[in-house]
Structures are given as structure tokens and as C-alpha cells.
Amino acid sequence: MKNILIHGMVFVCLLGLIGCVARPSTMPHLGGTQPIVKIGLAAPFEGLDRPLGYDALAGVKLALSERNATGGVGGYVVELVALNDFGEPDEARLQAREFAADPAVLGVITGWTSETMRASVAVYQQVGLAVAVPWSVLPELADRGSGVVSATYPRRLVVVGDGPSATLYEESADELGLNVYLLPPPDVLDSEITQEWVNHLVWGQPDALILAMDGARTGETILTLAEEDWSGTTLGGVESGSIHLVNVAGSLAAGLTFVSPAPAGQDVAQPQGNLTPDMEGLGPRAVLAYDATHVLLDAIELAIQEDGYPSRQGVKTTLPKVQRRGLTGDIVFDAAGRRVDAPVWLYNIVDKSYPGRVLVSPQADNGE
């Protein structure tokens, strides 16, 4: 069966709706010589999602070091403020307030889950901080046409998930005339609860599953499905793609095809010699974090060019104007701050490795 999932919710620029920062009378200086500006990164650096946070951090630090090595932005050295949100909504809201309290922070890279983004977006909007969101999307920003599922028309398709992406899959499949059913995931990551939930799932005899939930729950589900001798098609959504998937499911994850909004660094299509060893070692989240950092830095530089000084209001205004060629391709935003024609990759888990091997690359399709 040929299975293709296209999920276009890759890169979103959230524009603050309220508040601005006037021209600062002074900016901090590095060693008393060169002025500095700051950008923020909120990500999980402790807890279950710690590997995902450090993957993102690697991409941000690489992009930042490249930019500072060539003089920074508009004569300013850029420093990174990285705060741990534990992947928890309350912590994400708290760290947003921490960024807001530092006037030198001109923009933030965050939003690794829809839950943390929903919790913190009001704070960023209130203080006028520009936000680059590489990995997730808010329901109010979701476009019904941004997710498409096409397959060989299974008789009964079940979308497992309870977030905005699950709803997009459900609506897209429904528009294609498929018999689709949305099933929330288990409330708790527990083998006994998951077993009972899977029994209910397979009782309905679906032909295909789309697992639109985090990697750990996807891994638990795959383990339990194997115990039930599940023989239908199983596909992973964007949320499924993480190291947790293979850590939990082990060898049973092999063969799972999932959607990724970015390639691993080793799979980036670039002219020979353009990829450094540091780039090749990046995971998909790091690749998007790398692109997000350069977009935010471009916005800061453009704001300085237009206004003569850096400010949050200036960055908020220039962010949607940014156009650049990133590791994930051409980056352009529409009037709503959404990335235009956001690409996606299809990966297949091989030998318990994440992300595995590329099945479909938009860069290859474009002849790159």
C-alpha cells in the first residue's frame, strides 16, 4: 500500500498583538565594547523530553555561532538565553514571563508542543515579543487545508490523538470521503491502561491507523498492537517522530512510517561541501531550530537596518518579512505569519534508529 501523508504545519511566526518596546536608551555591552542583543530558547531540558530539548539547543547554538562569527547582526553580538520549560504548560508560561522581564531579549524560539505554546502565547503577545515556532501549531492558526492524507482509500481509518493535528488529519481524511474515526489516546502512559485501550481500538477492525500522539505513547501503542497481532497499516504523525518512539518500542518500531517537518542533518539536500560535520549531526528538531534561529536573527538585523536600533516592536514588524534559504528549503511567510508551502519528509524507522531512512523528500522531488 502506498501511503503518503502531507502535514503543512511546520513553521509559524507568531506576531505579538499588544504592546511594544520603545527605543532603549542603552543596550548591554559585551566586555564594555560591542553591544549585545539576546534571543531566547524555551525547551525541555529536564524530564522525559530532555533529549528533544537538547536536540533543539544544538541547532540554535550552531546558527548563533555562525552568525556571531561573521559580525553578529547590525553590529550587535547575539547572546542566547535558554530556559527549561520541562515540556509543561505552566512552566512554559513562567519562562515566557522570564523572557519578558529582560528587555534585551528581542525574540524567542519555542513551541515544541501545542500545549506549551497555547499556555505561553498570551504572555508573548502581551509584551510584544516575536516568536518563531518551528514544530507545532495553535488551533486558531490551523488551516483546514494544511493537512492532507492520501492512501489507497482504506474502508475504516482511525486517527489516534487529541490535539489540533489529529483534528486536521480527521478533517482532511473526511474531505477525501474516507470513513474516519478520531480516537483519543490513553489518559496515562501505563501498559495495563494501554492494553485495555488497544483492545477497544482493534475491536472496531480498522484498516489503517494514524498515530498523532507523542513518541512515547506511540511506542507503547505499537508494543501493545504487536501483542494483539495487528496486521493493518500504521502511520505516525508529526508528534510521533522522536527518540522516545524507538526507546519504548525497540525493534517493533522498525518499519513505521512517520511524517517529519524537517530532515535530519545528514539528509539535507545541499551542494557538496556546504554541509559541515556539525550540520550533518543535527536531528530533525535541531534542523528546524537552526532555521528558526537564522530567521529570527534576520528579523533583528532587518529591524536595525530599518529603525537604526534594535527593539521588540521592530522585530515583531520585520519577522514576517524575512525570506531566506534554509536547511529545510525556501522560507517565506504569508500575511498570517504561516510558512508558505512548508515541506514535509516521510521517514521509515530502521534498526531501532531515529529518524531512520528517508522515504520521501520534497527536496529530492524538486531536483535538489
C-alpha positions as CSV (number, residue, x, y, z in Angstrom):
1,M,0.0,0.0,0.0
2,K,1.3,3.4,-0.9
3,N,0.9,5.7,2.0
4,I,1.6,9.4,1.7
5,L,0.9,12.0,4.5
6,I,1.4,15.7,4.0
7,H,1.3,17.8,7.0
8,G,2.0,21.5,6.4
9,M,2.2,22.9,9.9
10,V,5.9,23.3,10.1
11,F,7.0,26.8,10.7
12,V,4.8,29.6,12.2
13,C,5.8,33.1,13.2
14,L,3.5,34.4,15.9
15,L,3.2,38.1,15.8
16,G,2.5,39.9,19.1
17,L,-0.8,41.7,19.1
18,I,-0.4,44.0,22.0
19,G,2.5,46.1,23.4
20,C,5.7,47.4,22.1
21,V,9.1,48.5,23.4
22,A,10.4,52.0,22.8
23,R,14.0,52.6,21.7
24,P,16.2,51.6,24.6
25,S,18.4,54.4,26.0
26,T,21.3,51.9,26.3
27,M,21.9,48.3,25.3
28,P,24.1,46.0,27.3
29,H,27.7,45.7,26.1
30,L,29.9,42.6,25.9
31,G,33.1,43.4,27.9
32,G,32.4,47.1,27.6
33,T,33.0,47.1,23.9
34,Q,30.4,45.6,21.5
35,P,26.7,46.0,22.3
36,I,24.6,42.8,22.6
37,V,21.1,41.7,22.0
38,K,19.6,38.4,23.1
39,I,17.3,35.8,21.8
40,G,15.5,33.2,23.9
41,L,15.0,29.4,23.6
42,A,12.4,27.7,25.7
43,A,12.6,23.9,25.6
44,P,12.5,20.9,27.9
45,F,16.0,20.4,29.3
46,E,14.9,18.0,32.1
47,G,12.4,15.2,32.3
48,L,11.2,12.8,29.7
49,D,11.6,15.3,26.8
50,R,15.2,16.3,27.8
51,P,16.7,14.7,24.6
52,L,14.3,16.8,22.4
53,G,15.3,20.0,24.1
54,Y,19.0,19.4,23.7
55,D,18.5,18.5,20.1
56,A,16.8,21.9,19.5
57,L,19.6,23.6,21.6
58,A,22.2,22.2,19.3
59,G,20.6,23.7,16.2
60,V,20.2,27.1,17.9
61,K,23.8,27.2,19.1
62,L,25.1,26.3,15.7
63,A,23.2,29.0,13.9
64,L,24.1,31.6,16.6
65,S,27.8,30.7,16.4
66,E,27.8,31.1,12.6
67,R,26.1,34.5,12.8
68,N,28.4,35.9,15.5
69,A,31.4,34.6,13.7
70,T,30.5,36.9,10.8
71,G,30.0,40.0,13.0
72,G,26.6,39.3,14.6
73,V,23.5,41.3,13.5
74,G,23.8,45.0,12.6
75,G,26.9,45.5,14.8
76,Y,25.4,43.6,17.8
77,V,26.7,40.4,19.2
78,V,23.8,38.0,19.9
79,E,23.6,36.0,23.1
80,L,21.3,33.1,23.8
81,V,19.1,32.8,26.9
82,A,17.9,29.1,27.2
83,L,15.3,28.3,29.8
84,N,13.9,25.0,30.7
85,D,10.1,24.6,30.4
86,F,10.1,20.8,31.2
87,G,7.6,20.5,28.3
88,E,4.9,21.6,30.8
89,P,2.4,24.3,30.1
90,D,2.7,26.0,33.5
91,E,6.5,26.1,33.2
92,A,6.2,27.4,29.6
93,R,4.1,30.3,30.8
94,L,6.6,31.0,33.7
95,Q,9.6,31.1,31.3
96,A,7.7,33.4,28.9
97,R,7.5,35.9,31.8
98,E,11.2,35.5,32.4
99,F,12.0,36.4,28.8
100,A,9.6,39.3,29.0
101,A,11.4,40.7,32.1
102,D,14.7,41.0,30.2
103,P,14.4,44.0,27.8
104,A,17.5,42.8,25.8
105,V,15.5,39.7,24.7
106,L,14.1,40.6,21.3
107,G,12.5,37.3,20.2
108,V,12.0,33.7,21.4
109,I,12.2,30.2,19.7
110,T,9.7,27.9,21.4
111,G,6.5,25.8,20.9
112,W,7.8,22.3,20.8
113,T,4.3,21.1,21.7
114,S,0.9,22.7,21.1
115,E,0.2,22.5,24.8
116,T,3.2,24.6,25.8
117,M,2.6,27.1,23.0
118,R,-1.1,27.6,24.0
119,A,-0.1,28.2,27.6
120,S,2.6,30.8,26.8
121,V,1.4,32.7,23.7
122,A,-0.7,35.2,25.6
123,V,2.4,36.3,27.6
124,Y,4.4,36.8,24.4
125,Q,1.5,38.7,22.8
126,Q,1.1,41.0,25.8
127,V,4.7,42.1,25.8
128,G,5.1,42.2,22.1
129,L,7.8,39.5,21.8
130,A,8.2,38.0,18.4
131,V,8.1,34.2,18.5
132,A,9.4,31.6,16.0
133,V,7.6,28.3,16.4
134,P,9.4,25.5,14.4
135,W,7.5,22.4,15.4
136,S,3.9,23.0,16.5
137,V,0.8,25.0,15.6
138,L,-2.1,26.5,17.6
139,P,-5.6,25.5,16.7
140,E,-6.5,29.1,15.9
141,L,-3.7,29.2,13.4
142,A,-4.5,25.9,11.8
143,D,-5.8,25.9,8.3
144,R,-8.2,23.1,7.3
145,G,-6.3,22.7,4.1
146,S,-2.9,22.4,5.8
147,G,-3.1,18.6,6.4
148,V,-3.8,16.0,3.7
149,V,-3.8,12.3,4.0
150,S,-3.9,10.3,0.8
151,A,-3.7,6.5,0.7
152,T,-5.4,3.6,-1.2
153,Y,-8.7,4.6,0.5
154,P,-9.0,2.2,3.4
155,R,-12.5,1.3,4.4
156,R,-12.0,2.4,8.0
157,L,-9.3,4.8,9.1
158,V,-8.7,5.7,12.8
159,V,-6.8,8.8,13.8
160,V,-5.4,8.4,17.3
161,G,-4.8,11.7,19.0
162,D,-6.5,14.6,20.8
163,G,-4.5,17.7,19.6
164,P,-5.1,20.1,16.7
165,S,-3.0,17.9,14.3
166,A,-5.3,14.9,14.9
167,T,-8.3,17.1,14.0
168,L,-6.6,18.2,10.8
169,Y,-6.0,14.6,9.8
170,E,-9.6,13.7,10.6
171,E,-11.0,16.6,8.6
172,S,-8.6,16.0,5.6
173,A,-9.5,12.3,5.5
174,D,-13.2,13.1,5.8
175,E,-12.9,15.6,2.9
176,L,-11.4,12.7,0.8
177,G,-14.5,10.7,1.6
178,L,-12.8,8.2,3.9
179,N,-14.6,6.5,6.7
180,V,-12.6,8.2,9.5
181,Y,-12.9,8.0,13.3
182,L,-11.0,10.1,15.8
183,L,-9.9,8.2,19.0
184,P,-8.3,10.0,21.9
185,P,-5.1,8.3,23.2
186,P,-4.9,6.6,26.7
187,D,-5.0,9.1,29.5
188,V,-2.0,7.7,31.2
189,L,1.2,6.1,29.8
190,D,0.7,2.8,31.5
191,S,1.0,-0.7,29.9
192,E,-2.3,-2.0,31.5
193,I,-4.3,1.0,30.5
194,T,-2.8,1.0,27.1
195,Q,-3.7,-2.7,26.7
196,E,-7.3,-2.1,27.5
197,W,-7.4,0.9,25.2
198,V,-5.9,-1.1,22.3
199,N,-8.4,-3.9,22.8
200,H,-11.1,-1.3,22.3
201,L,-9.3,0.0,19.2
202,V,-8.8,-3.3,17.4
203,W,-12.4,-4.4,18.2
204,G,-13.6,-1.8,15.7
205,Q,-11.4,-3.6,13.0
206,P,-9.9,-0.5,11.3
207,D,-7.8,-1.0,8.2
208,A,-5.3,1.8,9.0
209,L,-4.2,3.9,11.9
210,I,-2.6,7.3,12.1
211,L,-0.9,7.7,15.5
212,A,-1.0,11.5,16.1
213,M,0.5,11.5,19.6
214,D,3.9,11.8,21.2
215,G,6.7,9.3,20.6
216,A,6.4,7.5,24.0
217,R,2.7,6.9,23.7
218,T,3.2,5.8,20.1
219,G,5.9,3.4,21.2
220,E,3.6,1.9,23.9
221,T,0.8,1.6,21.4
222,I,3.0,-0.2,18.9
223,L,4.1,-2.7,21.6
224,T,0.5,-3.5,22.5
225,L,-0.7,-3.7,18.9
226,A,2.0,-6.3,18.3
227,E,0.7,-8.4,21.2
228,E,-2.7,-8.2,19.5
229,D,-1.2,-9.4,16.2
230,W,-2.3,-6.1,14.5
231,S,-1.8,-6.5,10.7
232,G,-3.2,-3.3,9.4
233,T,-1.3,-0.2,8.2
234,T,0.2,2.0,11.0
235,L,1.5,5.5,10.2
236,G,2.9,8.1,12.6
237,G,2.1,11.8,12.7
238,V,4.4,14.7,13.3
239,E,4.2,14.2,17.1
240,S,5.3,10.5,16.9
241,G,8.7,11.4,15.5
242,S,11.1,11.4,18.4
243,I,13.8,9.2,20.0
244,H,11.2,8.1,22.5
245,L,9.5,6.1,19.8
246,V,12.4,3.7,19.4
247,N,13.4,3.8,23.0
248,V,9.9,2.5,24.0
249,A,9.0,0.2,21.1
250,G,12.5,-1.1,20.3
251,S,12.8,-3.4,17.3
252,L,9.0,-3.3,16.9
253,A,9.2,0.3,15.8
254,A,11.0,-0.9,12.7
255,G,9.0,-0.3,9.5
256,L,6.9,2.5,11.0
257,T,6.5,5.4,8.5
258,F,6.0,8.8,10.1
259,V,5.8,12.4,9.0
260,S,8.6,14.8,9.8
261,P,8.5,18.6,9.3
262,A,12.3,18.5,8.8
263,P,15.0,16.2,7.7
264,A,17.9,15.0,9.8
265,G,21.1,17.0,9.0
266,Q,22.6,14.1,7.1
267,D,19.6,14.1,4.8
268,V,19.6,17.8,4.0
269,A,19.9,18.4,0.3
270,Q,22.8,20.9,-0.1
271,P,25.6,21.4,-2.7
272,Q,28.5,19.1,-2.0
273,G,30.8,20.6,0.6
274,N,28.2,23.0,2.0
275,L,27.2,20.8,5.0
276,T,29.7,20.9,7.8
277,P,30.1,17.9,10.2
278,D,28.2,19.9,12.8
279,M,25.2,20.2,10.5
280,E,25.3,16.6,9.5
281,G,24.9,15.6,13.1
282,L,21.7,17.5,13.7
283,G,18.4,15.8,14.3
284,P,15.1,17.0,12.7
285,R,14.2,19.3,15.6
286,A,17.7,20.7,15.6
287,V,17.5,21.4,11.8
288,L,14.2,23.4,12.3
289,A,15.7,25.2,15.4
290,Y,18.7,26.1,13.2
291,D,16.4,27.6,10.5
292,A,14.2,29.3,13.1
293,T,17.3,30.9,14.7
294,H,18.5,32.3,11.4
295,V,15.0,33.6,10.6
296,L,14.9,35.4,14.0
297,L,18.3,36.8,13.5
298,D,17.4,38.1,10.0
299,A,14.4,39.8,11.6
300,I,16.6,41.5,14.2
301,E,19.1,42.6,11.6
302,L,16.3,44.0,9.3
303,A,14.8,45.9,12.3
304,I,18.1,47.5,13.0
305,Q,18.5,48.5,9.3
306,E,15.0,50.0,9.2
307,D,15.0,51.7,12.6
308,G,18.6,52.3,13.4
309,Y,18.3,50.4,16.7
310,P,17.0,47.0,17.9
311,S,13.6,46.8,19.6
312,R,10.9,44.2,20.2
313,Q,8.4,46.2,18.1
314,G,10.9,46.4,15.2
315,V,11.5,42.6,15.3
316,K,7.8,41.9,15.6
317,T,7.3,44.0,12.4
318,T,10.1,42.6,10.4
319,L,9.7,38.9,11.3
320,P,7.0,38.1,8.7
321,K,9.1,39.9,6.0
322,V,12.0,37.5,6.3
323,Q,12.9,35.4,3.3
324,R,15.8,33.1,3.3
325,R,17.1,29.7,2.0
326,G,17.3,27.4,5.0
327,L,18.3,23.8,5.5
328,T,14.6,22.9,5.1
329,G,14.3,24.9,1.8
330,D,12.9,28.3,0.9
331,I,11.4,30.1,3.9
332,V,8.7,32.7,3.2
333,F,5.7,33.7,5.3
334,D,2.2,34.7,4.4
335,A,0.2,37.6,5.9
336,A,-0.9,35.4,8.8
337,G,2.7,34.5,9.7
338,R,2.5,30.9,8.4
339,R,5.3,29.5,6.3
340,V,4.3,29.2,2.7
341,D,4.4,25.7,1.2
342,A,6.1,24.2,4.3
343,P,7.8,21.0,3.2
344,V,7.5,17.6,4.9
345,W,9.5,14.4,4.8
346,L,8.5,10.8,5.2
347,Y,10.8,8.7,7.3
348,N,10.8,4.9,8.0
349,I,12.2,3.5,11.2
350,V,15.1,1.1,10.5
351,D,17.1,-0.9,13.0
352,K,15.8,1.0,16.1
353,S,17.3,4.2,14.8
354,Y,15.6,7.6,14.8
355,P,14.7,9.2,12.4
356,G,15.7,6.2,10.2
357,R,15.8,6.4,6.4
358,V,14.1,8.9,4.1
359,L,11.2,7.6,2.0
360,V,10.0,10.9,0.6
361,S,12.0,14.1,0.4
362,P,10.5,17.3,-1.0
363,Q,14.0,18.5,-1.8
364,A,14.6,15.4,-4.0
365,D,11.2,15.9,-5.6
366,N,12.3,19.4,-6.5
367,G,15.5,18.2,-8.1
368,E,17.8,19.5,-5.3
